């Protein structure tokens, strides 16, 4: 696939990623550490900067540091330098420059979010598109502010971040006196390496979709999560490490929005649907990077930065080499007072296979009885912490999609077209989606329309299959559907025939059957 000349760093500003640190020439005169903090003062320093040693500390050194009441500047510098040395060993890299690290508590993090001033028209349109996305995925309904729900989930689950603009790491602590979680620090140090090193050579299309950014983030977070897991494996007999579990008032947690050090979806922030969607780059990205490393080592991972995944489908099915995502567009056919919301060009959002999988997987965690997928198909226990696969039958075979938000005064709706690798897979998704409507209390009004009469998702829906495409239209009532997208008024009996093997209704309970695709 051809890449544009647009540097990835520009695009990543759109998804609030940040960082710097990397490969480079060795220091001729390495700085010395504070020997008073070394448990064994007889350990000698190298004459030049070498891998596994940073600014006075070896990766396997023990330190005389008591973090219970907070850290002095000297103690923090020692721990950061040792963590950098450890990342060098685990990731087979060499840091050139120090990385600034700040510790804050969660209330400080929450207080620092949000910008002042009134949103622009473009920002309001983007917020409306994002709200339509959450509504379409049955994650946040119209009675809840989608932006506030997303921000609350982020504030509750973030454990640290790397700020590219200020070239620093911020570690967020749950205690009033901020403490350092070493695995979180290691995760963020990988981001520092990435943004100063390989990501500066990564190029992507100028018109990359939202799902394309998710694919790229999966490489970034997957690499960091994989290193974090290898880092954690050395903690104990080989390395002494500072972990959140060492303090009763911290609890367990991952890096950034989620990580591999024991975080479960069920223990995350206020909205688990938003959390599951945001967790994808960590879970699926780590699986992708781990698989590449097992086959080709760090050289293979380095090649990923030259040709990164640009869809969540590629990340989920990395070994099967899926096709590039299709560019999907739907003409605006709205009539009356309905108008398409446009935040920019091209209009609409691409949700991707990961979001579709989240839509079905969220039924495992919401407050309704039963679920539409088998827990074992989504969460697989093959090591510490859950492994979320996002490879679900009704969302597999995704070829592309586009979601458009619509507005009529205070009323909202959307048109969502998904395209599939075959007509059979399109019908399987459509059948599973109708089951999802039933799960949320929808009643079939006609061959193509459904109505949810109450609750946060109370609306009318039409679902139409045409060859390998499924078009879903949402509006406040059935009359609005024909004004938002009249095309969906045409449907044949064959279009609504259930696909063989599709998920049926809501009969999967707390004791799921052996196969999600045969749940009945």
Secondary structure, DSSP 8 states (H G I E B T S, - for coil): ----SEEHHHHHGGGT-----------SS-----GGGBS-TT----SS--TTEETTEETT--B----TT---HHHHHHHHHHHHHHHHHHHT----S--EEEEEEHHHHHHT----S---HHHHHHHHHHHHHHHHTTSS-TTS-HHHHHHHHHHHH--EEEETTTTEEEEEESSSS----HHHHHHHHHHHHHHHTGGGG-EE-TT--HHHHHHHHHHHHHHHHHHHHHHHHHBTTTB----GGGSTTT----STT--SSS--GGGS-S-HHHHHHHHHHHHHHHHHHHHHHHHHHHHHHHHHHHS---SHHHHHTGGGT--------------TT-EE--SSSS-SB--HHHHHHHHHHGGGTSSSSSBSS-HHHHEE-SSSS-EE----TTTTTEEEEEEEEEEETTEEEEEEEEEESSHHHHHHHHHHHHHHHHHTT-EE-SSSEEEE-SSTT-EEEEEEEETTEEEEEEESSHHHHHHH-GGGG---TGGGS--TT---TT-B-SS--S-GGG--
